[in-house]
């Protein structure tokens, strides 16, 4: 498998190791690489902010959408398990 790279717009924490992520609605698990886990946490943080009705700027929503697209392109199986 080729080394994944995060896009230039990514402004979250870059983890050194991957871990298992859990779909909060279904309980399904998926093992993620360090890059995938970093993007997953950015997506989840933005999602929670939006769901809580926090006053978020358009950049956060834009990053949320771009993060989901990144996941679809880089690991469609993980995308379906965690976000589908």
RAWOJO-V237599 format. One record per residue. RES is the residue in three letters. SS is DSSP state (H for helix, E for strand, L for the rest). OMEGA is omega in whole degrees, -180 to 180 (NA if undefined). Layout:
[[RES	SS	OMEGA] [RES	SS	OMEGA]]
This chain:
[[UNK	L	-180] [UNK	L	-180] [UNK	L	177] [UNK	L	174] [UNK	L	177] [UNK	L	-179] [UNK	L	-178] [UNK	L	-178] [UNK	L	-178] [UNK	L	-179] [UNK	L	179] [UNK	L	178] [UNK	L	177] [UNK	L	-179] [UNK	L	179] [UNK	L	-178] [UNK	L	175] [UNK	L	179] [UNK	E	179] [UNK	E	175] [UNK	E	-177] [UNK	E	173] [UNK	L	-173] [UNK	L	180] [UNK	L	-176] [UNK	L	-176] [UNK	L	179] [UNK	L	-178] [UNK	E	176] [UNK	E	179] [UNK	E	-177] [UNK	E	172] [UNK	L	178] [UNK	H	-180] [UNK	H	179] [UNK	H	180] [UNK	H	177] [UNK	H	179] [UNK	H	178] [UNK	H	-179] [UNK	H	176] [UNK	H	179] [UNK	H	-177] [UNK	H	178] [UNK	H	179] [UNK	H	180] [UNK	H	-179] [UNK	H	178] [UNK	H	180] [UNK	H	-179] [UNK	H	-180] [UNK	L	179] [UNK	L	178] [UNK	L	179] [UNK	L	-178] [UNK	L	178] [UNK	L	-177] [UNK	H	179] [UNK	H	180] [UNK	H	179] [UNK	H	178] [UNK	H	178] [UNK	H	178] [UNK	H	-179] [UNK	H	179] [UNK	H	178] [UNK	H	177] [UNK	H	177] [UNK	H	178] [UNK	H	180] [UNK	H	179] [UNK	H	-177] [UNK	H	-173] [UNK	H	178] [UNK	L	-176] [UNK	H	179] [UNK	H	178] [UNK	H	179] [UNK	H	-178] [UNK	H	-179] [UNK	H	-172] [UNK	H	-174] [UNK	L	-174] [UNK	L	NA]]
